[in-house]
Amino acid sequence: MNSLDKYDLAILGELQRDARLTNAELAQRVGLSAAPCWRRVRALEESGFIRGYRAEIDRHKIGLGVLAFVRLDAERSTGDLTRAMEQAIAQIPEVVSCHYISGTGTFELQVVARDLESFSQFARSVLLNLPNVKDMHTSFSLGEVKAGGALPLAHLGRGSG
């Protein structure tokens, strides 16, 4: 599957809004019958456009009141050291997002914690002890304006039929 048509885009848009739609509901919303809709969803999954399905959980409801943005600076930026850092970060459940960044710093992490005290303990015992960490800079979310949003698809619809 190399290109997306208007039905594929509609399927992606609907599933981003509600991944719990039945195939019949999805087919009706995108203007297809059930069998072709099901085949398209499977093709989108197999080609990697749809990577998975999951529940979006309210972190506050499960006691994770702190969201921290942590920039980690590497001591040295060699391939092996950077990979070791990446592998260690990927294993930490409290790190919900990690990006290799340009500019100042090496990695930008989103970290969740119960409260400031537990974050402080976590930062001292885990983050600062990661391999190759030179420095750490932290900012805290004071409130979410937008999170977990659907990806924009309009740019894909230009020129497709």
C-alpha positions as CSV (number, residue, x, y, z in Angstrom):
1,M,0.0,0.0,0.0
2,N,1.9,3.1,-1.3
3,S,-0.8,5.7,-1.5
4,L,-4.0,6.6,0.5
5,D,-7.3,7.4,-1.2
6,K,-10.2,9.3,0.3
7,Y,-11.6,6.1,1.9
8,D,-8.3,5.2,3.6
9,L,-8.1,8.8,4.9
10,A,-11.6,8.7,6.2
11,I,-10.9,5.3,7.9
12,L,-7.8,6.7,9.6
13,G,-9.7,9.8,10.7
14,E,-12.6,7.9,12.2
15,L,-10.4,5.4,13.9
16,Q,-8.3,8.2,15.5
17,R,-11.6,9.6,16.9
18,D,-12.9,6.3,18.1
19,A,-10.9,3.1,17.7
20,R,-13.7,1.1,19.3
21,L,-16.0,1.5,16.3
22,T,-17.4,-1.8,14.9
23,N,-16.5,-2.5,11.3
24,A,-20.2,-2.0,10.4
25,E,-20.2,1.4,12.1
26,L,-16.9,2.4,10.5
27,A,-18.1,1.3,7.1
28,Q,-21.2,3.3,7.4
29,R,-19.3,6.4,8.4
30,V,-16.8,6.2,5.5
31,G,-19.4,5.3,2.9
32,L,-18.3,1.7,2.2
33,S,-19.9,-1.7,2.7
34,A,-18.5,-3.9,5.5
35,A,-16.2,-6.3,3.6
36,P,-14.2,-3.6,1.6
37,C,-13.9,-1.5,4.8
38,W,-12.6,-4.5,6.7
39,R,-10.1,-5.2,3.9
40,R,-8.9,-1.6,3.9
41,V,-8.4,-1.6,7.7
42,R,-6.4,-4.8,7.5
43,A,-4.3,-3.3,4.6
44,L,-3.7,-0.2,6.7
45,E,-2.6,-2.3,9.6
46,E,-0.3,-4.6,7.6
47,S,1.4,-1.6,5.8
48,G,2.1,0.1,9.1
49,F,-0.2,3.1,8.8
50,I,-2.2,1.8,11.8
51,R,0.4,0.7,14.5
52,G,-2.1,-0.5,17.1
53,Y,-5.1,0.3,19.3
54,R,-5.1,1.2,23.0
55,A,-7.2,2.9,25.6
56,E,-6.3,6.5,26.5
57,I,-6.1,6.6,30.3
58,D,-6.5,9.7,32.4
59,R,-3.2,9.9,34.3
60,H,-4.8,11.9,37.1
61,K,-7.4,9.2,37.8
62,I,-4.7,6.7,38.3
63,G,-2.7,8.9,40.7
64,L,0.0,10.3,38.3
65,G,-0.5,14.0,39.0
66,V,2.9,15.2,37.8
67,L,4.0,15.5,34.2
68,A,7.6,16.6,33.8
69,F,9.5,17.5,30.6
70,V,13.1,16.4,31.2
71,R,16.0,17.3,28.9
72,L,19.0,15.0,29.3
73,D,22.4,16.1,28.1
74,A,24.8,13.4,27.1
75,E,28.4,13.4,28.4
76,R,29.6,12.2,24.9
77,S,27.5,11.8,21.7
78,T,29.0,8.7,20.2
79,G,26.9,6.0,18.5
80,D,27.4,3.3,21.1
81,L,26.9,5.6,24.1
82,T,23.8,7.2,22.5
83,R,22.3,3.7,21.8
84,A,23.0,2.6,25.3
85,M,21.2,5.7,26.6
86,E,18.3,5.0,24.2
87,Q,18.0,1.4,25.3
88,A,18.0,2.3,29.0
89,I,15.4,5.1,28.6
90,A,13.1,2.8,26.6
91,Q,13.0,0.3,29.5
92,I,11.6,2.9,32.1
93,P,7.8,2.8,32.4
94,E,7.6,6.3,33.9
95,V,9.1,7.7,30.7
96,V,6.0,7.9,28.5
97,S,7.7,9.7,25.6
98,C,11.3,10.2,24.5
99,H,12.7,12.2,21.6
100,Y,16.2,12.6,20.3
101,I,16.4,16.3,19.8
102,S,18.4,19.0,18.0
103,G,19.8,22.1,19.6
104,T,20.7,22.1,23.3
105,G,20.4,18.7,24.9
106,T,20.3,15.1,23.6
107,F,17.0,13.7,24.7
108,E,13.7,15.3,25.6
109,L,11.6,13.0,27.9
110,Q,8.0,13.2,29.2
111,V,8.0,11.6,32.6
112,V,5.0,10.9,34.9
113,A,5.0,10.6,38.7
114,R,2.6,10.6,41.6
115,D,3.8,13.9,43.0
116,L,6.9,16.2,43.2
117,E,8.5,14.2,45.9
118,S,8.2,10.9,44.0
119,F,9.5,12.6,40.8
120,S,12.5,14.0,42.8
121,Q,13.3,10.5,44.1
122,F,12.9,9.0,40.6
123,A,15.1,11.7,39.0
124,R,17.9,11.2,41.5
125,S,17.8,7.4,41.6
126,V,17.0,6.6,37.9
127,L,17.4,9.5,35.5
128,L,20.7,10.8,36.8
129,N,22.1,7.3,36.9
130,L,21.4,6.5,33.2
131,P,24.5,5.7,31.2
132,N,26.3,8.8,29.8
133,V,24.1,11.5,31.5
134,K,26.0,14.7,31.9
135,D,23.1,17.0,33.0
136,M,19.4,17.2,33.5
137,H,17.0,20.1,33.1
138,T,13.3,19.7,34.1
139,S,10.1,21.7,33.5
140,F,6.7,20.8,34.9
141,S,3.4,20.9,33.2
142,L,1.1,23.3,35.0
143,G,-1.9,22.1,32.9
144,E,-2.7,20.4,29.6
145,V,-4.1,22.4,26.8
146,K,-4.0,19.6,24.3
147,A,-2.7,16.1,24.6
148,G,-3.0,12.8,22.8
149,G,-4.5,14.5,19.8
150,A,-5.2,12.9,16.5
151,L,-2.6,13.4,13.7
152,P,-3.7,15.8,11.0
153,L,-4.5,14.1,7.7
154,A,-5.6,17.0,5.4
155,H,-2.2,17.2,3.7
156,L,-2.6,13.6,2.5
157,G,-5.9,14.4,0.8
158,R,-4.4,16.9,-1.6
159,G,-4.2,15.4,-5.0
160,S,-5.7,12.0,-4.1
161,G,-8.9,10.8,-5.6
